Amino acid sequence: MYLDERSNLIFKEVLSNPDISNIKLENKYALSRRQVSYSFNKINNWLEDNNYPTIRRTNSGKFIISPTLIDLFAEKVGESASANYILSEKERAQLILLLLLSSEEELSLAHFSIELEVSKNTVLRDIKYTQILVRTYQLEIVYSRMYGYDIIGSEWNKRKLLMKVLQVIMGFYKGEQYIQRVIQISSEEIEKIKMQMEDVEKQLHLQFIDEKMKLLPYIIAILLKRIKKGKLITDSYHIDYEELSDTKEYEAAEILIQGVEKIPKVERLFITLQLLTSNVLSNQFLTDKEMPQLTKALRDSLDLFEKKACITLKGREELLNKLVLHMKPAYYRIKYHLTTDYTLIEKVSEEFEAIHYIVKDAIKPFEQYIGCEIPESEIMFITIFIGGHLINSGERIQAKKKAVVVCPNGVSISHLMEHTLRDLFPEFYFYQALSIREFEKLEFEYDLVFSPVPLQTEKHLFIIDQFISDFEKLQLRQRVMKGIFGLDSSVINIEQLIHVIEKHAKVEEKQSLEKALQNYFSFQATNEISQKSEFVLSDFITPETIVLQERVEDWKEAIALAAGPLLQKGAVTKPYVEVIQKQYPKMSPHIVLRLNIAIPHASPEDGVNRVGMSLLRIKEGLEFDDQHKVHLVVVIAALDKKKHLNALLQLMKLADQTDVINEMAQMEHQNDIYKVIQEYSV
């Protein structure tokens, strides 16, 4: 038996801090009481199997830990990396990969067993897990009696994997000692490379950040070992010599490999790439040939973000400078497909969902400059920069609630349940459907659970049938929204309610029920809006703010007609409309969402009294370019970054639906258009 990742983490925490309480463990690692209890059962089973004293708890929840355990396992300064340290399954997998990528001898199960200090059966389980990791790099672990264990695949992909493995192991407890032992390199050799790098910094006016200064010597050392063994990159088409040979980092690579014979050009370029992708800071950034173009591309992307988000970024130049510093190494990561999957970032992007959606759209100028699509994880980093900047300016984006669907009856039914619930609750983030056993081992955070059977959980649990009717959906939504948010039935779309009533109520009841519901919703909506800090699209675009027009003479007239309802309500002043007309003498691509909806707007100080939106529908459309006509124009009046951002996100999602837009263009009544707006206001 071996300890899983979570149990191993909790074991180390309790040994280093015996006074910690169960509640503090739950909060620190975002676990439930059941998960902590499950981990302690595994820890004690593991201790018993190895004839060690177990960990007990008092009635008050304090841990009783034998001094023997602390002597044996507690992490102490000065201990060797291997002494009594319990490696987790994930840590062992990374060391197996490093052995496979650096060893100069044939590797058997015995080699891994001795190095990792576990049984051969445990090694076999670890190799199965490791096999999953390497497949994401188009590699495979193979075994033969003659050559033992090895990784097969392209050298380029092996190098990508190697860089990732070194980075991960460096983050281990005493990870540097593990790397030195596995790749069989001495501290003296590493210190020599570090001194060379310091000389490079002085000669070329470069500065490596501390974290990379620690990692790069090992990267260079292990690369030189692979090159000497003849394990060379053959698919050199990946690397642009002309682009990289003109950089300071190429000069740095030449200095670092002085005295090493027969280094092929492509290998020199690969070492250059490691320097370029290691967050190198330069004291002469803007003198580099490429920097003005990169800066311009990022500036254009920020311009586009501001236009699409209808905001003016405070401290914009400071944000641009941060992005430039980040994107210089990112440029090479992206261009040469060296981007790492950052699992932590997924959580951040959920928190900034509205911003992330706009960033993905606004990053096009940088994509055009770089010449390829930007990976999702790199876009997430940009979202963090912009989202963090907005938060520092006093704004906050609310995270979605996280929901789990549990189904004991197979994949097809669970997917059907998941799909139904996603449609019914678009305001929640849904994880993939789980079986009961998967749920019991669940390690990630969640806020509520949907299941057809009772489950043991401290979170909100909603028991539902696997197949539910429209009326049951309505009842479930009422129950969930009240249980989670404390909201009443006013959170449900009125048209959905009326549809259910028409389907289920008697004919003579329909009219009175419908009227009563409409009166009720009218009161509730007014009450909600007065208290809201963040709005949905239908809060702004109502039948009263929709203008229907067969045709318009020109773009200037379209702005005037579209802004009419806002002027009448006093939300904006006449000068505000004039500023928009002056600022956008023609329909600019930057203010047309998905080639479907134009969103002309100006700054709050140009004459905004209160936040609002109004919509003009032009049946014949207004020429945008040679191929497209715009039928919808939405004038936006924004007072801050937050109140309209959620509504703008919903407007962007509507703009994605060209078929729906075409239907709206032909609608003859404001109420018909408003019904569509309501559908996208969730």
RAFENLIN-V625250 format. One record per pair of residues at least 4 apart in sequence whose C-alpha atoms are under 8 Angstrom apart, sorted by the first residue. I is the first residue (numbers start at 1). J is the second residue. D is the distance in whole Angstrom. If there is no record, write none. Layout:
BEGIN
i=<I;I>
j=<J;J>
d=<D;D>
END
This chain:
BEGIN
i=<1;1;1;2;2;3;3;3;3;3;3;3;4;4;4;5;5;5;5;6;6;7;7;7;7;7;8;8;8;8;8;9;10;10;10;11;11;11;12;12;12;13;13;14;14;14;14;15;15;15;15;15;16;16;18;18;18;19;19;20;20;20;20;21;21;21;21;22;22;22;22;22;23;23;24;25;25;25;25;26;26;26;26;26;27;30;30;31;31;31;31;31;32;32;33;34;35;35;35;36;37;38;39;40;41;42;43;44;44;44;45;46;47;47;47;47;48;48;48;52;53;53;53;54;54;55;55;55;55;56;56;56;57;57;57;57;58;58;58;65;65;66;67;68;69;69;70;72;73;73;73;75;75;79;80;81;81;81;81;81;81;87;87;87;88;89;89;90;91;91;91;92;92;92;93;93;93;93;93;94;94;94;94;94;95;95;95;96;96;96;96;97;97;97;97;98;98;98;98;98;98;98;99;99;99;100;100;100;100;101;101;101;102;102;102;102;102;103;103;103;106;106;106;107;107;107;107;107;107;108;108;108;109;109;109;109;110;110;111;112;112;112;112;113;113;113;113;113;114;118;118;119;120;121;122;123;124;125;126;127;128;129;130;131;131;131;132;133;134;134;134;134;134;135;135;137;137;137;137;138;138;139;139;139;139;139;139;140;140;140;141;141;141;141;142;142;142;142;143;143;143;143;144;144;153;153;154;154;155;155;155;155;155;156;156;156;157;158;159;160;160;161;162;163;163;164;164;165;166;166;166;166;166;167;167;168;169;169;169;169;170;170;170;170;170;171;172;174;175;176;177;178;179;179;180;180;180;180;181;183;185;185;186;187;188;189;190;190;190;190;191;192;193;193;193;194;194;194;195;196;196;196;197;197;197;198;199;200;200;200;200;200;200;201;201;201;201;202;204;204;205;205;205;206;206;206;206;207;207;207;207;208;208;208;208;208;208;209;209;209;209;210;211;212;212;212;213;214;215;216;216;216;217;218;219;220;220;221;222;223;223;224;225;226;226;226;227;227;227;227;232;233;233;236;238;239;239;239;239;240;241;241;242;243;244;244;244;244;245;245;245;246;247;247;248;249;249;249;249;249;250;250;250;250;251;252;252;253;253;253;253;253;254;254;263;263;264;265;266;267;268;269;270;271;272;273;273;274;275;275;276;276;276;276;277;277;277;277;278;279;279;279;280;281;281;284;285;286;286;287;288;290;291;292;293;293;294;294;294;294;294;295;295;295;296;297;297;297;297;298;298;298;298;298;298;298;299;299;300;300;300;301;301;301;301;301;301;302;302;302;303;304;304;304;304;305;305;305;305;305;305;306;306;306;306;307;307;307;308;308;308;308;308;309;309;309;310;310;310;310;310;311;311;311;311;312;313;314;315;316;317;318;319;319;319;319;320;321;322;322;323;323;323;324;325;326;327;328;329;330;330;331;331;332;332;333;333;333;334;334;334;334;334;334;335;335;335;339;339;339;340;341;342;342;343;344;345;345;345;345;346;346;347;348;348;348;349;349;349;349;349;350;350;351;351;351;351;352;352;352;352;352;352;352;353;353;353;354;354;354;354;354;355;355;355;355;356;356;356;356;357;357;358;358;359;359;359;359;360;360;363;364;365;366;367;367;367;367;368;374;374;375;376;377;378;379;380;381;382;383;384;385;386;387;388;389;390;390;390;391;391;395;395;396;397;400;400;400;401;401;401;401;401;401;402;402;402;402;402;402;402;402;403;403;403;403;403;403;403;403;403;404;404;404;404;404;404;404;404;404;405;405;405;405;405;405;405;405;405;405;405;406;406;406;406;406;406;406;406;406;406;407;407;407;407;407;407;407;407;408;408;408;409;409;410;410;411;412;413;413;414;414;414;415;415;416;417;417;417;418;418;418;418;419;420;421;422;422;422;424;424;425;426;427;434;434;435;436;437;438;446;447;447;448;448;448;448;449;449;449;449;450;450;450;450;451;451;451;451;451;451;452;452;452;452;453;453;454;455;457;460;460;462;464;468;468;469;470;470;471;471;471;472;473;474;474;474;474;475;476;477;477;478;478;478;478;478;479;480;481;481;481;481;481;482;482;482;482;483;487;490;490;490;492;492;493;493;494;494;494;494;495;495;496;497;498;498;499;500;501;501;501;501;502;502;502;505;505;506;507;509;510;511;512;513;514;515;516;517;518;519;520;521;522;523;524;525;526;527;528;529;529;533;533;534;534;534;534;534;535;535;535;535;535;535;536;536;536;536;536;536;536;537;537;537;537;537;537;537;537;537;537;538;538;538;538;538;538;540;540;540;540;541;541;541;541;541;541;541;542;542;543;543;543;543;544;544;545;545;545;545;545;546;546;546;546;546;546;546;547;547;547;547;547;547;547;547;548;548;548;548;548;548;548;549;549;549;549;550;550;550;550;551;551;551;551;551;552;552;552;552;553;553;554;554;555;555;555;555;555;556;556;556;556;557;558;558;558;559;559;559;559;559;559;559;560;560;561;562;562;562;562;562;562;563;563;563;563;563;564;564;565;565;566;566;566;566;566;566;567;567;567;567;570;571;571;571;571;571;571;572;572;572;572;572;572;572;573;573;573;573;574;574;575;575;575;576;576;576;576;576;577;578;579;579;579;580;580;580;580;581;583;584;584;587;587;587;587;588;589;591;591;591;592;592;592;592;593;593;593;593;593;594;594;594;595;595;595;596;596;596;596;596;596;596;596;597;597;597;597;597;597;598;598;598;598;599;599;599;599;600;600;600;600;601;601;601;602;602;603;603;603;604;604;604;604;604;608;608;608;609;610;610;610;611;611;611;611;611;611;612;612;612;612;613;613;613;613;614;614;614;615;615;615;615;616;616;616;617;617;617;617;617;618;618;618;618;618;619;619;619;620;620;621;621;621;621;621;622;622;622;623;623;623;624;624;624;625;631;631;631;632;632;638;638;639;640;641;642;644;645;646;647;647;648;649;650;650;650;650;651;651;652;653;653;654;654;654;655;657;658;659;660;661;662;663;664;664;667;667;668;669;670;671;672;673;674;675;676;677;678>
j=<46;49;122;46;122;7;8;42;43;46;88;89;8;88;89;9;88;89;90;10;39;11;39;40;42;43;12;43;86;87;88;13;14;25;39;15;40;43;16;74;75;17;18;18;19;20;63;65;69;70;73;74;74;75;63;64;65;62;63;24;25;62;63;25;61;62;63;26;33;36;61;62;27;33;28;29;30;31;36;30;31;32;33;36;31;444;445;35;36;443;444;445;36;458;37;38;39;441;443;40;41;42;43;44;45;46;47;48;54;55;49;50;51;52;53;54;52;53;54;69;66;68;69;65;66;63;64;65;66;63;64;65;61;62;63;64;62;63;64;69;70;70;71;72;73;74;74;84;84;85;86;79;85;83;177;85;173;174;175;177;178;91;92;116;92;93;126;94;95;169;172;96;116;126;97;126;127;129;130;98;130;165;168;169;99;169;182;100;112;127;130;101;130;162;165;102;162;165;166;179;182;183;103;182;183;107;149;150;151;151;158;162;182;183;222;225;226;107;182;183;147;148;149;111;112;147;148;149;150;112;148;149;113;120;123;124;114;120;115;116;117;120;123;117;118;119;120;123;118;122;123;123;124;125;126;127;128;129;130;131;132;133;134;135;140;141;136;137;138;139;140;141;161;139;140;157;158;160;161;153;157;151;152;153;154;157;158;151;152;153;149;150;151;152;149;150;151;152;147;148;149;150;148;149;157;158;158;233;159;231;232;233;234;160;233;235;161;162;163;164;338;165;166;167;219;168;340;169;170;179;215;218;219;171;215;172;175;176;178;179;174;175;176;179;215;175;176;178;179;180;181;182;183;184;184;185;186;187;185;222;189;190;190;191;192;193;194;217;218;221;195;196;197;217;256;198;213;217;199;200;255;256;201;252;256;202;203;204;205;206;252;255;256;205;206;207;208;206;248;252;282;283;284;280;281;282;283;280;281;282;283;212;213;278;279;280;281;213;279;280;281;214;215;216;278;279;217;218;219;220;274;275;221;222;223;224;271;225;226;227;271;228;229;230;231;232;231;232;263;267;267;266;267;266;336;266;269;270;336;244;245;269;246;247;250;269;272;273;250;251;269;250;251;288;252;253;272;273;275;276;254;268;269;272;255;256;272;257;268;271;272;275;258;268;267;268;268;269;270;271;272;273;274;275;276;277;332;278;279;280;280;328;329;332;329;330;332;333;329;326;328;329;329;285;325;288;291;291;292;291;292;294;295;296;297;369;298;324;328;366;369;299;320;324;300;301;365;366;369;302;320;323;324;363;365;366;303;320;304;365;366;305;362;363;364;365;366;306;320;362;307;308;362;363;590;309;358;359;361;362;363;310;311;312;313;311;590;591;358;362;590;591;593;358;645;648;601;602;636;638;641;603;638;640;641;603;390;393;319;320;321;322;323;385;386;389;324;325;326;385;327;382;385;328;329;330;331;332;333;334;378;335;370;336;338;337;338;339;338;339;372;374;375;378;370;371;372;375;377;378;377;377;346;377;347;348;349;377;380;381;350;380;351;352;380;384;353;356;380;383;384;399;400;397;398;399;400;356;383;384;387;397;398;399;357;397;399;358;397;645;646;649;359;383;386;387;360;379;380;383;361;649;362;649;363;379;382;383;364;379;367;368;369;370;371;372;373;374;372;378;379;379;380;381;382;383;384;385;386;387;388;389;390;391;392;393;394;395;396;395;396;641;642;642;642;427;428;429;427;428;429;446;447;448;428;429;430;431;445;446;447;448;428;429;430;431;446;447;448;449;450;430;431;432;433;434;446;448;449;450;414;417;418;430;431;432;433;434;449;450;451;414;433;434;435;436;439;449;450;451;452;413;414;433;434;435;436;451;452;414;435;436;413;414;414;435;415;416;417;466;418;433;434;419;433;420;421;466;467;422;430;432;433;423;424;425;426;428;430;473;477;477;682;682;438;439;439;440;441;442;459;459;460;459;460;461;462;459;460;461;462;461;462;463;464;455;461;462;463;464;465;463;464;465;466;463;464;463;461;461;483;484;480;468;472;473;473;474;500;475;500;504;476;477;478;492;497;500;479;480;481;492;482;488;489;491;492;483;484;485;486;487;488;491;486;487;488;489;487;491;521;524;525;496;497;497;678;498;517;518;521;499;675;500;501;502;514;503;504;505;510;513;514;506;507;510;509;510;510;511;513;514;515;516;517;518;519;520;521;522;523;524;525;526;527;528;529;530;531;532;535;539;642;643;642;643;644;645;646;539;540;643;644;646;647;540;644;646;647;650;681;682;541;646;647;648;650;651;677;678;680;681;542;647;674;677;678;681;545;612;613;614;545;546;613;614;615;674;677;546;674;670;671;673;674;565;670;565;566;613;614;615;562;565;614;615;616;617;670;561;562;565;614;615;616;617;670;616;617;618;619;668;669;670;616;617;618;619;617;618;619;620;618;619;620;621;622;557;558;618;622;557;558;558;622;559;585;586;587;622;560;581;585;586;561;562;616;633;563;577;580;581;600;633;635;564;577;616;614;615;616;633;634;635;567;577;614;615;635;568;614;569;614;570;571;572;612;613;614;571;572;573;574;609;608;609;610;611;612;637;576;577;607;608;609;610;637;577;607;608;609;578;607;579;606;607;580;602;606;607;608;581;582;583;602;606;584;600;601;602;585;602;588;600;591;592;598;624;592;595;598;599;600;596;597;598;599;597;598;599;652;655;652;655;656;628;630;655;629;630;631;632;655;656;658;661;630;631;632;633;634;655;630;632;633;634;633;634;635;636;633;634;635;636;635;636;637;606;637;607;608;638;608;637;638;639;640;637;638;639;639;637;638;639;636;637;638;639;643;644;636;637;638;644;634;635;636;637;634;635;636;632;633;634;635;632;633;634;631;632;633;664;665;622;630;631;632;665;631;665;666;631;665;629;630;631;632;665;629;630;631;628;629;630;628;629;630;629;661;662;665;661;665;643;644;643;644;645;646;648;649;650;651;681;652;653;654;680;681;682;655;680;656;657;680;660;661;680;661;661;662;663;664;665;666;667;673;676;672;673;672;673;674;675;676;677;678;679;680;681;682>
d=<6;8;8;7;8;6;6;7;7;7;6;7;6;6;6;6;5;6;7;6;7;6;5;7;7;6;6;8;7;8;6;6;6;8;8;6;8;7;6;7;8;6;8;5;8;7;8;8;8;6;8;6;6;7;6;8;7;7;7;6;7;7;8;6;6;6;8;6;8;8;7;8;6;8;6;6;8;8;8;5;5;6;7;7;7;8;7;6;7;7;8;7;6;7;6;6;6;8;8;6;6;7;6;6;6;6;6;6;5;6;6;6;6;5;6;6;6;7;7;7;7;8;7;8;8;7;6;5;7;6;5;7;6;5;4;6;5;7;7;7;8;7;6;6;6;7;5;6;5;6;8;8;7;6;8;7;8;6;8;6;7;6;6;8;6;6;7;6;6;8;8;6;7;7;6;6;7;7;5;6;8;6;8;7;6;8;8;6;7;8;8;6;7;8;7;6;7;7;8;8;7;8;5;6;7;8;7;6;7;7;8;7;8;6;7;8;8;8;8;7;5;5;7;6;8;7;5;5;8;7;5;6;6;6;7;8;6;7;6;6;8;8;7;5;5;6;6;6;7;6;7;6;6;6;6;6;6;7;6;6;7;7;6;6;6;6;7;8;7;5;6;8;8;5;6;6;8;8;7;7;7;7;6;5;8;7;7;6;5;7;7;6;4;6;6;5;6;7;7;5;4;6;5;7;7;7;6;8;6;7;7;5;7;6;6;7;6;6;6;7;6;6;6;6;7;6;7;6;6;8;8;8;7;7;7;7;5;7;8;7;8;5;6;8;7;6;8;7;6;6;6;6;6;8;6;5;6;7;7;7;7;7;7;6;6;7;6;6;7;8;6;6;6;6;7;6;7;6;6;6;8;6;6;8;7;7;6;6;8;7;6;7;8;5;4;6;8;7;7;8;7;6;8;7;6;5;7;6;5;6;8;6;6;8;7;5;6;6;7;7;7;6;7;6;6;7;7;8;7;6;8;8;6;6;6;6;7;6;6;6;8;6;6;6;5;7;5;6;7;8;7;7;7;6;7;8;7;8;7;6;6;7;7;8;7;7;7;8;6;8;7;7;7;8;6;6;6;8;6;6;6;8;7;5;6;6;8;6;7;6;5;8;6;7;6;7;7;6;6;6;6;6;7;7;6;6;7;6;8;7;6;8;5;7;4;6;6;6;7;7;8;5;7;8;7;7;7;6;7;7;8;6;6;6;6;8;6;7;8;8;7;6;8;6;6;6;5;5;6;6;7;8;7;8;7;6;6;7;6;6;8;6;5;5;7;6;7;6;8;7;6;6;5;8;6;6;7;6;8;5;8;6;5;6;7;7;6;6;7;8;7;6;8;7;7;7;7;8;8;7;8;8;8;7;6;7;8;7;6;6;6;6;6;8;7;7;6;6;6;8;6;7;7;6;8;6;6;7;6;6;8;6;7;6;8;6;5;5;6;6;8;6;7;8;7;8;7;8;8;7;8;6;7;6;8;7;6;7;7;7;7;8;7;7;8;7;6;6;6;7;8;6;7;6;6;4;7;6;7;8;6;6;7;7;6;8;8;7;8;7;7;6;6;7;8;7;6;8;7;5;7;8;6;8;6;7;8;6;8;7;6;6;6;6;6;6;6;6;7;7;7;6;6;6;7;6;6;6;6;6;6;6;6;6;6;6;7;5;7;4;5;7;7;8;8;7;6;6;7;5;6;8;6;8;6;5;6;7;8;5;5;7;6;6;5;6;6;6;5;6;8;6;6;7;7;8;7;6;5;6;8;8;6;8;7;7;5;6;6;5;6;7;6;5;6;6;7;7;6;5;8;8;5;7;6;5;7;6;7;8;5;6;6;7;6;8;6;6;6;7;6;6;8;6;7;6;6;6;7;6;8;7;6;6;6;6;6;8;7;7;7;8;6;7;6;6;6;6;7;6;8;6;7;6;5;6;8;7;6;5;6;6;5;6;7;8;8;6;5;6;8;5;5;5;6;6;8;7;8;7;8;8;8;8;6;6;6;6;7;6;6;8;6;6;6;8;7;8;6;6;6;8;6;7;5;8;7;6;6;5;7;6;7;7;4;4;6;8;8;7;6;6;7;7;7;7;7;6;8;7;7;6;8;6;6;6;6;6;6;5;7;8;8;8;8;6;6;6;7;8;6;6;6;6;6;6;6;6;6;6;6;6;6;6;6;6;6;6;7;6;8;7;8;6;7;4;7;8;7;6;8;6;6;6;6;7;8;6;5;7;5;7;6;8;4;7;6;7;7;7;7;5;6;8;7;6;5;6;8;6;5;7;6;7;6;6;7;7;7;6;6;5;6;8;6;7;8;5;7;7;5;6;8;8;6;5;6;8;6;7;7;8;8;6;5;6;7;6;5;7;8;8;8;7;7;6;5;6;8;5;5;6;6;6;5;7;8;6;6;7;7;6;8;6;7;6;8;6;7;7;6;6;7;8;6;6;7;7;6;7;8;7;7;8;7;6;7;7;6;6;5;6;7;6;6;7;6;8;6;6;8;6;6;6;5;6;7;7;6;6;5;6;7;7;6;5;5;7;7;7;6;8;6;5;5;7;7;7;5;7;8;6;8;6;7;6;6;7;5;5;7;6;6;6;7;7;6;7;6;6;6;8;7;7;7;8;8;7;7;8;6;5;6;6;5;4;6;5;6;8;6;6;8;6;6;7;7;8;8;6;7;7;6;8;7;7;6;7;5;6;7;6;7;6;5;6;6;5;6;7;8;7;5;7;6;5;7;7;7;8;8;7;5;7;6;5;8;6;7;7;8;7;7;6;8;5;5;6;8;7;6;5;7;8;7;6;5;6;6;5;7;7;6;4;7;6;5;6;6;5;7;8;6;7;8;5;6;7;6;5;6;7;8;5;5;4;8;8;5;5;6;6;5;7;6;5;6;7;8;8;6;8;7;8;7;8;8;6;8;6;6;6;6;7;6;6;6;6;6;8;6;7;6;7;7;8;8;6;7;6;6;6;6;6;7;7;6;8;7;7;8;7;6;6;7;6;6;6;7;6;8>
END
